[in-house]
Structure formats: C-alpha cells, structure tokens
Amino acid sequence: MTWVHLSERIAPFWPTSAEAVAAAELPLAQQGPDQELIVVGAAPVTAVEDFASPQQFARRLEPLVVADGSGDFEAVVLESAVAGTGIRLFLLVIPPGHGDGGFAAAALGLVGTLPDSPQLLHLHGDTGLDVDRAREELDGPAVIQSVYGLAGSDRLAAAVRDADEVVVPCSDLNVASGEANGSAVAQALREHPHLRVVTHGIDLRRWDPSGDTALPATFDTESLGGKGACKKALQVGAELAPREDVPIVAVWSAGGPDGGLGLVAAHLKEILALDVQLVVIRPDSEDTDGALATVSGAQVWQADAGDEALLRRVLAGSDVALLPDATAALGQRALIATRYGLVPLARRVNAHRDRLVEYDGLSNTGGAFLFDEPLDVELMVALGRMRRAYGAPEIWPGMVRANGAMDVGWSRTAAQLRSVYRKALAK
C-alpha cells in the first residue's frame, strides 16, 4: 500500500531547516511493513547545487515536463531514500514564475509516474492541489488534508472541503476568534463533517538529555542529578549569580507578530522581583528587537535560538520554560522543554491547552502553569504559583516527573493518523 505525503512549503529532510526535520520525522514514525511511504516537497532554484552531493539527495532524475496555467515548464527532480526504510524522498525545484500552482502540477505529474497509484494522499498545508483532479488522475486515492493555521488561500479552503478527512494539530484551531475566523479556510473547517485533532510530537532521539553530548552532564526526568551541574554551568556562562535556590526561567518565543516578548518586557521588573533569573532565547525576528532591548539587566541573559547546541545547554540548565506566544499550534517548544526537565509556564492556547496539564495544588497533580486573559494579571499569578512550588521540594520533582511521563514522540502522532487513514480508506 502506497501513501504519499505532499508539502510545498517544507522540503522534507532539508538539512538546515528545523521545520523540515520535524516534517520528515512523521513519515519515519509511520513506516510499517505494509506501506510504501513517499514524501514530496519543494525547494528554491538555488537548491539544485545544494543537493548535488550524494550525502543529500542521491539522484537527479530527468526533468519533469509540467503543464500549468502559465504554460509548460521543466521541474528538476531530486530523489533519495532513508537508509534502512522504504521511504522514498522527492524534491521538486520549480522555476521562477510557476510557484503559484506550479508545485501542485509538478507533484501530481510526479506521483502519476509511480508504478502503482497511491491509495492515500496526505496534503500538508496549502499545496495548491485540486483534490478532485488528483482523484481523477490517480485512480481515486483517499485524501487527507492537514491544516496548521486559519489563514490561507481559497485553494486551501477548497482542498479542505473536498478532502475525505481533515486534520488539525489542536482542538481550538477551528473556533479561534478574530479576523482569521472569518477566512474561507476557517469556514471550511467549521463545515467539514470529519475534522480530526492529531497532536504533533518531537524526535525523542534529537531531544534527549540522557545522551546529549552538548551538555556538561546528562540526566533524565526520573533521575535529575546531572541537571544541577547543567544549571551551575549555565549560571557561570551567563554570568548569573550561582544560586541553587533561585529558578532559572527560559523565555522561549518564536518572535513575530504573535510573539509574547513584549508581554515579558512590559512586566520585567515585577518578574525579577519574584527572585528569578531570566535567560531569553533570542528568536530570529526583527519584530522582537525592541522587546529584546528592553529585556536586559543583571538577572537576565540572552542566547541565540539558532545555535542548537547552546539552546540545548540553556534548556538543560533552566528550571522553567516561559512560553508567552499568542499561538502555539504545534506546541513543540513545550514538549521539548518537558524532555529537558523544565516546567512549562505557558499561555493557554492551541496545543498548550491540549497537551499540558495544569498543576493542581489540592491533588498535587499536573506539571505546568497556564495563564489566560487578562494576560497581565494571569501571567503574574502563574509566575507567583510557580515560585512557591519551586521552593517546595515535595512538589517540584513530581511536576517534572509528570511531564516526563507524557508521550511526546512522533509514534503517538503516527498512531492517531493511522486511525484517520483507516477511516478515509474505508470510504
């Protein structure tokens, strides 16, 4: 049985893209003895030379002649495979002037050249593919459409309406308020009879403090001994006071218009008055430059999110992950934080709402602190609760262990999707 993943905006296994690595992990988790998995993505024209080496995409195939609304063009096709698996990877390089719909036409043409027609197409985001045309040309495969945000084109809305099953990564995506709620995509999500929530995971091999060679000491959420050494090393490197009794709060934002660094900057004095140390993981976003300039001082240090080894050392040495962004559709920062023994302190949105369990002092259960509207008040209340819990040795290790017990790997996602696939294939 052949399953095909299509994703225009994320080139599977792109070597320098964290998003691409995440996109590739899902097919790896899905691999089974009865499936041939094929992953098709797009890349800019400059990628042809980047993927010339055998370490990346092993073969450059004959150009694919594609017809779209702008006339015929040739798409470069690069192919490889994941060693030890049956997963085949194709990268399509679309020439300038054919990006809008060019990938959809090229991807459909490529899949049409396969020896066997696929039984299932999984479309990730706005691929531009006409679902009815794909069914007609490919012998009627089941079609799954994944949607990661409410904004999108009319093409995506049409794909949502025509798909057999629609998948979203969090339960509140289709009921969000605001301008995007009136979009054609949001309307199509509300009207689709088979809307499924499938939560995302993380690569447990990539984010593993028990075997992370970038750390001063290794540990896991059941045995936290090495985390103390990581905290001391972080305080020394960040020139923070070497105190065990004060929590290090790692502020981790994606930046951009939905980033929450402005909220942290506006309440910096009140936050530091709680006797905490801040490490701000600096996102690569010009929209956050003003907030980053404000978030500074003797108890604050900034680290570059683009340096992954440094990022892992920051997480290993910190106690709390402050996740202030207004959107967290995938929630992967929170999941990574729990792997490194941090307690999330997060805005109650999207995947945070679905995956994190808020601490309940009466039952002494849960492993996170969540805040909601009004943000100013709720943030400080959550920080105050966190600060009291951190000073209670009978509480904090239990929260870390509760988070460590969560299933945050891609295998959980793959199992959820298999259920969705079975429903689609049965139609």
Buried (B, 14 or more C-beta within 10 A) or exposed (E): EBBBBBBBBBBBBBEEBEBBBBBBBBBBBBBEEEBBBBBBBBBEEEBBEBBEEEEBBEEBEEEBEBEBEBEEBBBBBBBBEBEEEBBBBBBBBBBEEBBBBBBBBBBBBBBBEBEEBBBBBBBBBBBBBBBEEBBEBBEEBBBBBBBBBBEBBEBBBBBBBBBBBBBBBBBBBBEBEEEEBEBBBBBBBEEBEBBBBBBBBBBBEBBBBEEBEEBBBBBBBEEBEBBEBBBBBBBEBBEBEEEEEBBBBBBBBBBBEBBBBBBBBBBBEEBBEBEBBBBBBBBEBEBBEEBBEBBBEEBBBBBEBEBEEBBBBBBBBBBBBBBBBBBBBBBBBBBBBBBBBBBBBBBBBBBBBBBBBBBEEEEEEBBBBBBBEEBEEBBBEBBEBBBEBBEEEEBBBBBBBBBBEBEBBBBBBBEBBEEBBEBBBEE
